[in-house]
Amino acid sequence: RGQPTCHIRFGESHAILAGDALQTLAFSILADTPMDDVAQDDRITMFSFLASASGAAGMCLGQALDLESERKAVDVDTLEQIHRHKTGALIKAAIQMGAVAAGRQGRQLLPLLEEFAEKIGLAFQIQDDILDVIGETDKTGKRQGADLEHQKSTYPALLGLAQAKEKAQLLHDEAMAILQHLANKDYDVSQLQALTNFIIKRDN
């Protein structure tokens, strides 16, 4: 944060290559890291979740839709679709992979955890939109108002800053309610609760 991005410091070509290398490295780590307590079928499912979230059905799709929407008026539903397929998709994959790594019991909780992940993933992106308006450049790592400058559709632009904050808070509260339901069944959700709080309280 507050440092020149890879493409500024080393050039666009090297930044693209670095991104390609890091993406394949993720699969390398997943394949090669010893996981004695994870069944082979579960590990394969984890590969599938990661590939889907980072590829044409996930992050790449979201970024493409985002680029296409620049300097265009889009509605809230379209904006939500973009957000759900960007960082939100990777956050959801992380939750899915963690659940599957836990085996049969984790798989049983997968539908509930996926609902939770979708809420915090969207909340994360909305908070990004909010920080573009009110965030400090040296903390966020990008110039304040950059989204506005590129005429990107954002939640504050479509709903206003106050309603965008309300939307993020609502998603936070709904996600916490899901975690409380799991806590009532004696699952330790403390780390997920901390993550949920961080998402809307962060300043970078």
Buried (B, 14 or more C-beta within 10 A) or exposed (E): EEEEEBBEEEEEEEBEEEEEEEBEEEEEEBEEEEEEEBEEEBBEBBEEBBBBBBEEEBBBBBBEBBEEBEEEEBEEEBBBBBBBBBBBBBBBBBBBBBBBBBBEEBBEBBEBBBBBBBBBBBBBBBBBBBBBBEBEEEEBBBEBEEBEEEEBBBBBBBBEBEEBBEBBEEBBEBBBEBBEEBBEEEEEBEEBBEBBEEBBEBEE
